[in-house]
């Protein structure tokens, strides 16, 4: 599609981890290699120049990206798909003590950290901050991994959520199914509990109480990356890049963006979730190809009203939620596994791995 053009991929890590299978990896369902693919190999096979580096600033007025190591990558067109980080890292102690679930590569630290905690304490306490889909899955996965490591149910796992409801944006039936899964696996839940600091002993809440935690995992909502804050691009109130229906920057038409990094101006409430990023991909690709040829981008993105959510419960089952329908059991996990493996397989083939 981009034949005749020089394409450069800038990424901080040579491998990309697929977030949809991360809880399964924590729970022991998958090896890390099963949910990651080699970006450098894919770039090489597709004729793309690969630059390993982290962006520090987008100088959109000068059509260049400044890298953290001092390097510079110039562009005629720029596609930003840097994802997001987690909210609350500026709170006291969080950056120093908590394990963050974003950037996604950080999650590889969770499994050895659990093993270390268990080696020091036969009943370690773990707190997961964030009661959205990611936090719920990770809390369930942590419970499963502790059981796998010890050979029996050990420790305490507490899910901490500032809001009164879990699984934000889902209907009551889905929340009830989630609550039953958490209760069944003995994950304690603290609702209406705003975390304000990470301490040596756990996580301190706004009411002054503390949830004990030898290990603290931070899985809160999405926050914009510093890369965007340092740019002259038009941003929404939370610091994400504002784009039009063609996924093009409102202020700098040479810049396109998708995924968590972007906020569609016409639909500012679009959730920062992977299912939306996947739908944006074909629109972004078509519009970048058109822009390379000096044509007006032809495709328009409209977020779906409903999306399928599948949460791995870590015990061989999963929770399925779609609109008003919600269910849990083995068959949702079969569906989830098929979808996830199929998604990763597409990229494995690109890198030359046919498994």
DOLUMGU-530635 format. One line per field, with one value per residue (C-alpha): x, y, z. Coordinates in nm, 4 decimals. Layout:
N
east = (X  ...)
north = (Y  ...)
up = (Z  ...)
***
This chain:
355
east = (0.0000  0.2901  0.5176  0.7426  0.7484  1.0038  0.8345  0.9999  0.8752  0.9856  0.9256  1.0985  1.1001  1.1795  0.8848  0.5197  0.3038  -0.0656  -0.2570  -0.5589  -0.3590  -0.1575  -0.3914  -0.3740  0.0052  -0.0034  -0.2436  -0.0145  -0.2296  0.0254  0.3999  0.5171  0.6279  0.2707  0.1416  0.4248  0.5710  0.8946  0.8471  1.2013  1.1578  0.8235  0.9758  1.2669  1.0423  0.8094  1.0808  1.0266  1.3119  1.3068  1.4337  1.4473  1.3778  1.1228  0.9717  1.0393  0.8573  0.6636  0.7699  0.4715  0.5509  0.8825  0.7592  0.9980  0.9973  1.2635  1.3764  1.4757  1.8340  1.8737  1.8016  1.5563  1.3247  1.1818  0.8573  0.6222  0.3372  0.3246  0.1073  0.0869  -0.0165  0.1702  -0.1149  -0.1514  -0.0116  -0.2032  -0.3621  -0.2342  0.1379  0.1946  0.0496  0.3019  0.4947  0.3161  0.5938  0.8479  0.6535  0.3723  0.3941  0.2280  0.0242  0.1148  0.3282  0.2214  0.5775  0.5891  0.3499  0.6311  0.7530  0.4391  0.5019  0.8565  0.7365  0.4627  0.7159  0.9425  0.6603  0.5663  0.9280  0.9342  0.5875  0.3839  0.0656  0.1535  -0.0950  -0.1530  -0.3569  -0.4727  -0.5823  -0.8427  -1.1784  -1.2158  -1.1760  -0.7953  -0.7926  -1.0575  -0.8732  -0.5388  -0.6786  -0.8262  -0.5014  -0.2930  -0.5123  -0.4631  -0.0852  -0.0448  -0.2365  -0.0173  0.3051  0.2103  0.0067  -0.2823  -0.4858  -0.2608  -0.2369  -0.4909  -0.5818  -0.7757  -0.9247  -0.9479  -1.1853  -1.2634  -1.6114  -1.9134  -1.9365  -1.6925  -1.6520  -1.7330  -1.9692  -2.1261  -2.4838  -2.5745  -2.5978  -2.2347  -2.1250  -2.3070  -2.1342  -1.7987  -1.8795  -1.9620  -1.6325  -1.4374  -1.6208  -1.5742  -1.1975  -1.1732  -1.0696  -1.1744  -1.3240  -1.3074  -1.5524  -1.5712  -1.2099  -0.9960  -0.6259  -0.4185  -0.0701  0.1446  0.3133  0.5728  0.2899  0.0306  -0.1964  -0.3463  -0.7056  -0.8692  -1.0484  -0.7122  -0.7280  -0.4694  -0.5071  -0.2115  -0.0075  0.3342  0.2841  0.0934  -0.0304  -0.1581  -0.4289  -0.6216  -0.7750  -0.5843  -0.3716  -0.1979  0.1729  0.4223  0.5118  0.1829  0.1962  0.5286  0.3931  0.2122  -0.0677  -0.4312  -0.5188  -0.8352  -0.8718  -0.7024  -0.4031  -0.4909  -0.4475  -0.7682  -0.8491  -1.1241  -1.3320  -1.0359  -0.8162  -0.6197  -0.4971  -0.7268  -0.4284  -0.1653  -0.3066  0.0236  -0.0319  -0.2688  -0.3400  -0.5348  -0.5840  -0.5569  -0.3388  -0.6287  -0.9638  -1.2141  -1.3413  -1.6912  -1.7037  -1.4929  -1.6385  -1.5000  -1.3481  -0.9748  -1.0022  -0.8319  -1.1539  -1.1862  -0.8237  -0.8665  -1.1609  -0.9574  -0.6714  -0.8190  -0.9391  -0.5939  -0.4228  -0.6511  -0.6178  -0.2401  -0.2134  -0.4301  -0.2373  0.0906  -0.0452  -0.1690  -0.5329  -0.8008  -0.8357  -1.1409  -1.2334  -1.4274  -1.4156  -1.7331  -1.7042  -1.9279  -2.2094  -2.1496  -1.8497  -1.7819  -1.5846  -1.4195  -1.2427  -1.0203  -1.1100  -0.7845  -0.9551  -1.0162  -1.3209  -1.4066  -1.6757  -1.8547  -2.0384  -2.2196  -2.4866  -2.7380  -2.6099  -2.3470  -2.2379  -1.9453  -1.8079  -1.5758  -1.7272  -1.6501  -1.2872  -1.2834  -1.4099  -1.1632  -0.8692  -0.9631  -0.9937  -0.6733  -0.4591  -0.5932  -0.5034  -0.1452  -0.1038  -0.1464  0.1627  0.3596  0.3174  0.4463  0.7621  0.8141  0.6908  0.4099  0.3160)
north = (0.0000  0.2359  0.1224  0.4048  0.5798  0.5667  0.4415  0.4610  0.2850  0.4398  0.2188  0.1922  -0.1887  -0.4407  -0.6592  -0.5621  -0.7255  -0.7821  -0.6461  -0.8733  -1.1793  -1.0190  -1.1283  -1.4822  -1.4644  -1.3466  -1.6280  -1.8858  -1.9598  -1.8272  -1.7831  -1.4299  -1.5353  -1.6378  -1.2829  -1.0818  -1.0333  -0.8946  -0.5408  -0.5224  -0.8434  -0.7281  -0.3952  -0.5677  -0.8077  -0.5285  -0.2820  -0.0433  0.1355  0.0536  0.3033  0.1833  0.4823  0.6645  0.9887  1.2903  1.5619  1.6025  1.9298  1.9362  2.2889  2.1633  1.8149  1.6239  1.3919  1.4410  1.1228  1.0712  0.9851  1.3157  1.1779  1.3337  1.1706  1.4018  1.3284  1.4374  1.2506  1.1277  0.8539  0.8580  0.5355  0.5624  0.4418  0.5807  0.5536  0.5001  0.7823  0.8693  0.8121  1.1644  1.0648  1.0248  0.6995  0.5522  0.5895  0.4504  0.1636  0.0483  -0.1876  -0.0116  -0.1954  0.0655  0.0924  -0.2649  -0.4007  -0.3238  -0.6100  -0.8638  -0.7469  -0.8677  -1.2441  -1.2353  -0.9780  -1.2180  -1.4993  -1.2718  -1.1657  -1.5298  -1.6188  -1.3529  -1.4166  -1.7373  -1.5262  -1.2098  -0.9261  -0.7740  -0.4642  -0.3804  -0.0187  0.0300  -0.1456  -0.1244  -0.4192  -0.4207  -0.4077  -0.6788  -0.9158  -0.8535  -0.9077  -1.2405  -1.3323  -1.2494  -1.4755  -1.7557  -1.7065  -1.7147  -2.0407  -2.1779  -2.0736  -2.2074  -2.5079  -2.3861  -2.0727  -1.8291  -1.4582  -1.1826  -0.9890  -0.6634  -0.4659  -0.0922  0.1271  0.4961  0.4748  0.3036  0.0571  -0.1816  -0.2399  0.1220  0.1727  -0.1731  -0.2498  -0.3895  -0.7498  -0.7420  -0.5941  -0.8704  -1.1381  -0.9736  -0.9521  -1.3231  -1.4109  -1.1972  -1.3474  -1.7024  -1.6575  -1.4681  -1.1304  -0.8635  -0.5433  -0.1880  0.0404  0.4162  0.3977  0.6660  0.5850  0.8936  0.7536  0.4433  0.3730  0.1269  -0.0852  -0.0594  0.2058  0.4969  0.5985  0.9412  0.8576  0.8041  0.4259  0.2015  -0.1186  -0.3439  -0.4601  -0.6149  -0.5772  -0.2884  -0.2989  0.0198  -0.0422  0.2844  0.4616  0.5987  0.9126  1.0914  1.0332  1.3175  1.3011  1.4711  1.7312  1.8593  1.9116  2.2069  1.9758  2.0443  1.8372  1.7574  1.8613  1.5387  1.5854  1.3416  1.4360  1.5760  1.4290  1.4700  1.1939  1.0992  1.0556  1.3664  1.6280  1.9288  2.1646  1.9908  1.8003  1.6186  1.4324  1.1366  0.9419  0.6394  0.4267  0.5638  0.8542  1.0063  1.1579  1.1945  1.5519  1.4508  1.1674  1.2845  1.0199  0.7313  0.4876  0.4344  0.0634  -0.1694  -0.2678  0.0905  0.1092  -0.2067  -0.0493  0.2651  0.0718  0.0228  0.3856  0.5099  0.2879  0.3980  0.7653  0.7550  0.5841  0.8544  1.1352  0.9916  1.0376  1.3882  1.2788  1.3716  1.0961  0.8921  0.6925  0.8191  0.6669  0.6287  0.4501  0.1515  0.1880  -0.1502  -0.3728  -0.7238  -0.7484  -1.0762  -1.0954  -1.3897  -1.5027  -1.6972  -2.0273  -2.1585  -1.9411  -1.5932  -1.3276  -1.2158  -0.8835  -0.7342  -0.4694  -0.5974  -0.9562  -1.0969  -1.4506  -1.6397  -1.9862  -2.1993  -2.1211  -1.7452  -1.8399  -2.0670  -1.7738  -1.5314  -1.7637  -1.8150  -1.4406  -1.3526  -1.6222  -1.5341  -1.1691  -1.2438  -1.5046  -1.2367  -1.0578  -1.3771  -1.4538  -1.1085  -1.1649  -1.5045  -1.7136  -1.9396  -2.0867)
up = (0.0000  0.0727  -0.2135  -0.3297  0.0059  0.2854  0.6010  0.9439  1.2573  1.5871  1.8914  2.2313  2.2365  1.9604  2.0640  2.0999  2.3669  2.2985  2.5973  2.5500  2.6561  2.9365  3.2202  3.0834  3.0916  3.4540  3.5432  3.3795  3.0730  2.8207  2.7885  2.7116  2.3623  2.2785  2.3181  2.1675  1.8231  1.6860  1.5544  1.4212  1.2203  1.0811  0.9798  0.8084  0.6146  0.4985  0.3936  0.6846  0.8575  1.2276  1.4851  1.8430  2.0618  2.2729  2.1528  2.3739  2.1810  1.8570  1.6971  1.4639  1.3442  1.2050  1.0997  1.3238  1.6235  1.8892  2.0628  2.4238  2.3214  2.1363  1.7903  1.5477  1.2920  1.0266  0.8471  0.5715  0.7410  1.0995  1.2495  1.6295  1.8019  2.1300  2.3481  2.6974  3.0435  3.3684  3.5636  3.9082  3.8678  4.0012  4.3401  4.6246  4.6085  4.3068  4.0496  4.2967  4.4524  4.2265  3.9319  3.6381  3.3732  3.1088  2.9055  2.8401  2.8461  3.2192  3.2960  3.2478  3.5909  3.7686  3.7599  3.9063  4.1601  4.2745  4.3036  4.5071  4.7367  4.7966  4.8725  5.1440  5.2854  5.2601  5.2624  5.0705  5.0327  4.6887  4.6073  4.2546  4.2115  3.9384  3.9028  3.5267  3.2914  3.3223  3.7020  3.7318  3.4991  3.6664  4.0167  3.9047  3.7272  4.0355  4.2461  3.9910  3.9730  4.3519  4.3591  4.0796  4.2509  4.5943  4.4864  4.6981  4.7669  4.9529  5.0257  4.9928  4.6803  4.7127  4.4241  4.4998  4.2988  4.3540  4.1983  4.3517  4.0652  3.8989  3.5274  3.4372  3.1471  3.1681  3.2701  3.6159  3.4928  3.3780  3.7091  3.8981  3.6916  3.7670  4.1380  4.1501  3.9821  4.2279  4.5249  4.3958  4.3664  4.6981  4.5628  4.8141  4.6737  4.8118  4.6263  4.6729  4.7845  4.6249  4.6360  4.7193  4.7829  4.7753  5.1066  5.2308  5.3682  5.0927  4.9479  5.1432  5.0714  5.0789  5.4075  5.5765  5.5934  5.4350  5.2347  5.3227  5.0251  5.0007  4.6251  4.4659  4.1051  3.9418  3.6792  3.6754  3.3745  3.0771  3.0963  2.8101  2.7565  2.8156  2.4460  2.3583  2.6352  2.5015  2.1486  1.9842  1.8672  1.9544  2.2613  2.4516  2.8205  2.9333  2.7037  2.4237  2.0589  1.9044  1.5624  1.3053  1.1469  0.9251  1.2360  1.1371  1.3850  1.4126  1.4219  1.2062  0.9052  0.8434  1.1702  1.2109  1.5284  1.6509  1.9604  2.3121  2.1955  1.9988  2.0907  1.8034  1.8371  1.7244  1.9803  2.2776  2.5103  2.3019  2.5546  2.5602  2.4827  2.2387  2.0640  1.9416  1.8314  1.6225  1.4369  1.3774  1.2162  0.8659  0.8569  0.9536  0.6952  0.4098  0.4958  0.5326  0.1928  0.0352  0.2030  0.0727  -0.2785  -0.2134  -0.2057  0.0451  0.3071  0.2010  0.5112  0.8120  1.1582  1.3629  1.6968  1.7515  2.0028  2.1618  2.1871  2.3043  2.6292  2.7280  3.0650  3.1551  3.5085  3.5485  3.6347  3.2854  3.2319  3.1144  3.1446  2.8304  2.8168  2.5190  2.5624  2.8208  2.7978  3.0321  3.1136  3.2625  3.2024  2.9942  2.6546  2.6714  2.7372  2.4319  2.2259  2.3806  2.3280  1.9629  1.8993  2.0823  1.9256  1.5820  1.6315  1.7372  1.4626  1.1955  1.3238  1.3852  1.0155  0.9227  1.1254  0.9612  1.2541  1.1266  1.4652)
***
